[in-house]
């Protein structure tokens, strides 16, 4: 749906009525995935697509009906063996579509910003817009809102779109955000393994090294970008935000120190550096001499990764991404068997103290269920 934001925002600004049909689930060889959308104005103008043409006419008519009634509609479309010309997907797949009237909360969305829209699919359906630092709207229940906001924000971080069942309510979440960045410095074998792990987690991964003989596409086929440049110079000119991971794997002072001077003064959510404890102590001393404060130095995760007993590059990559996840969620990295309370840490942070223990139990159930 967010792919159509420019068009529907213009309709909203003009005071035009419209409806948006979003694919909320697919089965088989459906032509479009969850999140694909068709928007139709009251004047009959249409933008977008939910099926590449198979059921566009039927969905168009459903949108016009929702514009008239103002009541959201949910419909499933699939292939009909009895009548090949019936409304259905000739590819054999099945799609489920949610149609809802606009503009609603979309008035608050600015093109280009990371945001997710959560819509309840029950009888008393509500909607919540969630940004990285705030939210707007609600489902009509404070306890449910806390759960939905936390889950939606987690999905926004990973750029995930899909259905979730939260506290017994089915919710469809659409995320609109560029993939978070993982900047891997040092074209070494550990970097190759970390690149694969980072891509698996949905990061846009860049490998950077000043040595052209090592920083090659052939050595890092899983990276989205391979950059030949001095690390600190490259980092100084790229966009960094709270979702950005900076992994320094060179453990060479001539690269590390100027790079970490820049990295620890950015808004990167995670900054880690590889090396022994002796290397860490020497690097910290050099960074202090370079003028970094104790507060800035406290952001450095070094030696990088969690203590998993990792030996191989692949095991080390797992320990690094495990620490990244734990730091993002505010978790301690302990075995779950040694912890108490809700497993889903972000939901735990969002919930207010006065919410009953039964809600915490439900949250624990939903987290485990995923």
C-alpha positions in Angstrom: 0.0 0.0 0.0 2.8 2.4 0.8 4.0 2.2 -2.8 0.8 4.1 -3.6 1.3 6.7 -0.9 2.1 9.6 -3.2 -1.1 9.1 -5.1 -3.4 8.5 -2.2 -1.8 11.4 -0.2 -2.7 13.7 -3.1 -6.3 12.4 -3.1 -6.5 13.0 0.6 -5.1 16.5 0.3 -7.8 17.2 -2.3 -10.5 15.9 0.0 -11.3 13.0 -2.4 -12.9 9.8 -1.1 -11.2 6.5 -1.9 -10.6 2.9 -0.9 -7.5 0.8 -0.7 -7.4 -2.9 -1.3 -4.3 -4.7 0.2 -3.3 -8.3 -0.3 -3.1 -9.7 3.3 -2.2 -13.3 2.5 -1.4 -15.6 -0.4 -1.4 -19.3 -1.1 0.2 -21.2 -4.0 1.4 -19.3 -7.1 -0.3 -16.0 -6.4 1.1 -13.3 -8.7 1.5 -10.6 -6.0 2.7 -10.9 -2.4 1.2 -9.5 0.9 1.3 -5.8 0.8 0.5 -5.4 -2.9 -2.3 -2.8 -3.2 -4.9 -1.3 -5.5 -6.4 2.2 -4.7 -9.6 3.4 -6.2 -11.0 6.9 -6.0 -14.7 7.7 -5.8 -14.4 9.2 -9.3 -13.3 5.8 -10.6 -9.5 6.4 -10.9 -7.4 3.4 -10.0 -3.7 3.0 -9.2 -1.7 -0.1 -8.3 -2.5 -3.8 -8.6 -3.3 -6.8 -6.4 -3.0 -9.6 -8.9 -1.4 -8.4 -12.0 -4.8 -8.4 -13.8 -6.5 -11.6 -12.8 -9.0 -10.2 -10.3 -8.5 -6.5 -10.7 -12.1 -6.0 -12.0 -13.7 -7.7 -9.0 -11.5 -5.9 -6.5 -12.2 -2.6 -8.3 -15.9 -3.1 -7.8 -15.4 -4.1 -4.2 -13.5 -0.9 -3.6 -16.3 1.2 -5.1 -18.7 -0.6 -2.7 -16.5 0.2 0.3 -16.3 3.8 -0.7 -20.2 3.9 -0.7 -20.7 2.1 2.6 -17.6 3.1 4.5 -17.4 -0.4 5.8 -14.2 -2.4 5.4 -14.5 -5.7 3.4 -12.4 -8.9 3.4 -12.5 -11.2 0.4 -10.7 -14.3 -0.9 -10.1 -14.9 -4.6 -8.9 -18.2 -6.1 -9.0 -20.2 -9.3 -12.3 -21.8 -10.4 -12.0 -25.2 -12.1 -15.7 -25.2 -13.2 -15.5 -21.9 -15.1 -12.1 -20.7 -16.3 -13.7 -17.3 -17.0 -15.1 -16.9 -13.5 -13.5 -14.3 -11.2 -10.3 -16.1 -10.1 -6.6 -16.5 -10.4 -5.8 -18.5 -13.5 -2.3 -19.2 -12.1 -3.9 -21.5 -9.5 -3.1 -19.4 -6.5 -5.3 -17.8 -3.8 -5.1 -14.3 -2.5 -7.0 -12.7 0.4 -7.7 -9.0 0.1 -8.7 -6.4 2.7 -10.4 -3.3 1.4 -10.7 -0.3 3.7 -11.9 3.3 3.2 -9.4 6.2 3.2 -7.9 8.5 4.0 -8.1 7.9 7.8 -4.6 7.7 9.4 -2.8 8.1 6.1 -3.2 11.9 6.4 -0.3 11.7 9.0 2.2 9.8 6.8 4.9 11.7 5.0 6.4 10.0 1.9 9.8 8.5 2.5 9.6 8.1 6.2 9.7 4.6 7.9 6.2 3.8 9.2 4.0 0.7 9.6 0.2 0.5 9.5 -1.5 -2.1 11.7 -5.2 -2.9 11.0 -7.4 -5.0 13.2 -9.5 -7.5 11.3 -12.1 -8.2 13.9 -15.7 -6.8 14.2 -14.4 -3.7 16.1 -11.4 -3.2 13.8 -9.1 -0.3 14.7 -5.9 0.9 13.1 -2.5 2.1 14.4 0.3 3.9 12.6 3.6 3.2 14.1 6.9 5.1 13.6 10.2 4.2 15.2 9.6 6.8 17.9 5.8 7.3 18.2 2.4 5.9 17.2 -1.0 7.2 16.4 -4.5 5.6 16.5 -5.6 2.6 18.4 -7.5 -0.7 18.6 -9.9 0.5 21.3 -8.1 -1.2 24.2 -5.0 0.0 26.0 -3.6 -3.4 26.7 -4.1 -4.6 23.1 -2.6 -1.3 21.8 0.6 -1.8 23.8 1.0 -5.3 22.2 0.1 -4.2 18.7 2.4 -1.2 18.8 5.4 -3.2 20.1 4.9 -6.0 17.5 4.3 -3.5 14.7 7.5 -1.6 15.6 9.5 -4.9 15.6 8.1 -5.7 12.1 8.9 -2.1 11.0 12.5 -2.6 12.0 12.8 -5.7 9.9 10.6 -4.4 7.0 8.1 -7.2 7.5 4.5 -7.2 6.2 2.0 -9.9 7.2 -0.8 -11.2 9.5 -0.3 -11.6 13.2 -2.7 -12.9 15.9 -2.2 -10.8 19.1 -4.2 -11.3 22.2 -6.8 -13.1 20.2 -7.1 -10.4 17.6 -6.0 -10.9 14.0 -3.9 -7.9 12.8 -2.5 -7.1 9.4 0.7 -5.1 9.5 2.2 -3.3 6.5 5.7 -2.0 6.9 7.3 0.8 4.8 10.9 1.3 5.6 14.2 1.0 3.7 16.2 -2.1 4.9 18.4 -1.3 7.8 22.1 -1.0 6.9 24.9 -3.3 8.0 28.3 -1.8 7.3 31.1 -4.4 7.5 34.6 -3.0 7.5 37.5 -5.4 6.7 37.4 -7.7 3.7 38.3 -10.8 5.7 36.8 -14.3 5.9 34.8 -13.3 9.0 33.2 -10.5 6.9 32.1 -13.0 4.3 30.2 -15.0 6.9 28.8 -11.9 8.6 27.6 -10.7 5.2 25.6 -13.9 4.7 24.1 -13.7 8.2 23.2 -10.0 7.9 21.5 -10.5 4.6 19.5 -13.3 6.1 18.2 -10.9 8.8 17.1 -8.4 6.2 20.0 -5.9 6.3 21.3 -4.0 3.3 24.9 -5.1 3.7 28.0 -3.2 2.6 31.6 -4.4 2.8 34.3 -1.8 2.8 38.0 -2.1 2.7 40.8 0.1 1.5 42.6 -2.9 -0.2 41.2 -3.5 -3.7 42.8 -6.9 -4.0 40.6 -8.1 -1.1 37.4 -6.0 -1.5 36.0 -7.7 -4.6 32.5 -8.8 -5.6 33.8 -12.4 -6.1 34.9 -12.7 -2.5 31.6 -11.2 -1.2 28.8 -12.3 -3.5 26.2 -11.9 -0.7 27.0 -8.2 -0.1 24.7 -5.6 -1.7 27.7 -3.4 -2.1 31.5 -3.8 -2.0 33.3 -0.5 -1.6 37.0 0.1 -2.0 37.8 3.1 0.2 39.4 4.1 3.5 36.8 3.0 6.1 36.6 6.2 8.1 36.3 8.3 4.9 33.5 6.1 3.6 31.6 6.1 6.9 31.8 9.9 7.0 29.7 10.2 3.9 27.0 7.6 4.3 23.7 7.9 6.0 23.6 6.3 9.5 20.6 5.9 11.8 19.6 4.1 14.9 19.0 0.8 12.9 22.5 0.9 11.4 25.0 -1.8 12.4 28.7 -1.0 12.2 31.0 -4.0 12.4 34.7 -3.4 12.4 36.6 -6.6 11.6 40.0 -5.3 10.6 41.7 -5.3 14.0 44.4 -3.1 12.6 44.9 0.2 14.4 45.6 2.2 11.3 42.1 1.4 10.1 40.2 0.8 13.4 41.1 4.0 15.3 40.1 6.6 12.7 37.0 4.5 11.8 35.8 4.2 15.4 36.4 7.9 16.0 33.7 8.5 13.3 31.5 5.5 14.2 31.2 6.3 17.9 30.1 9.8 17.1 27.3 8.8 14.8 23.8 7.7 15.6 24.5 4.0 14.7 22.5 1.7 16.9 25.3 -0.9 17.2 29.1 -0.4 16.9 31.3 -3.5 17.4 35.0 -4.2 16.8 36.8 -7.5 16.5 40.0 -8.2 18.4 41.6 -9.7 21.5 41.2 -8.1 24.9 44.8 -6.8 24.5 43.8 -5.3 21.2 40.7 -3.8 22.8 42.7 -2.2 25.6 45.3 -0.7 23.1 42.5 0.5 20.8 40.6 2.1 23.7 43.8 3.9 24.8 44.3 5.3 21.3 40.7 6.4 21.1 40.9 8.3 24.4 44.1 10.0 23.1 42.1 10.9 20.0 39.6 12.7 22.3 36.7 10.4 22.6 34.7 10.7 25.8 33.9 7.8 28.2 30.3 8.1 27.2 31.2 7.7 23.5 33.6 4.8 24.4 30.8 3.0 26.3 28.9 2.5 23.1 31.7 0.2 21.7 31.0 -3.5 21.7 34.4 -5.0 21.9 35.5 -7.7 21.7 32.6 -8.1 19.3 29.8 -10.7 19.7 28.3 -12.8 22.5 30.2 -15.5 24.3 29.1 -18.6 22.4 32.5 -20.3 22.2 32.6 -19.4 18.5 35.6 -20.5 16.5 34.8 -20.6 12.8 33.9 -17.5 10.8 30.3 -18.8 10.6 30.0 -19.3 14.3 31.6 -15.9 14.9 29.0 -14.3 12.6 26.2 -16.0 14.6 27.7 -14.5 17.8 27.8 -11.0 16.3 24.3 -11.0 14.9 23.1 -12.5 18.2 24.6 -9.5 20.0 23.1 -7.1 17.5 19.6 -8.6 18.1 20.0 -8.6 21.9 21.2 -4.9 21.9 18.3 -3.8 19.7 15.8 -5.5 21.9 17.4 -4.6 25.2 18.0 -8.2 26.1 20.8 -9.7 28.1 21.8 -12.5 25.8 21.2 -15.1 28.5 19.7 -18.6 27.9 15.9 -18.3 28.0 15.9 -21.1 30.6 17.7 -18.8 33.0 15.4 -15.8 32.6 11.9 -15.0 33.8 9.0 -13.0 32.4 8.0 -12.3 28.8 10.3 -13.6 26.1 9.5 -10.7 23.8 11.6 -7.9 25.3 10.3 -5.0 23.1 6.7 -5.8 24.1 7.8 -6.0 27.7 9.2 -2.5 27.5 6.1 -1.1 25.9 3.7 -2.5 28.4 2.7 -0.3 31.4 3.1 -1.7 35.0 -0.6 -1.6 35.7 -1.4 -4.2 33.0 -2.5 -7.5 34.5 -0.3 -10.6 34.6 -2.8 -12.4 32.3 -1.8 -10.0 29.5 1.9 -10.8 30.1 1.0 -14.5 29.8 -0.7 -13.8 26.5 2.3 -11.9 25.2 4.6 -14.7 26.2 2.3 -17.1 24.3 2.2 -15.0 21.2 6.0 -14.5 21.1 6.6 -18.3 21.5 4.0 -19.0 18.8 6.1 -17.2 16.2 
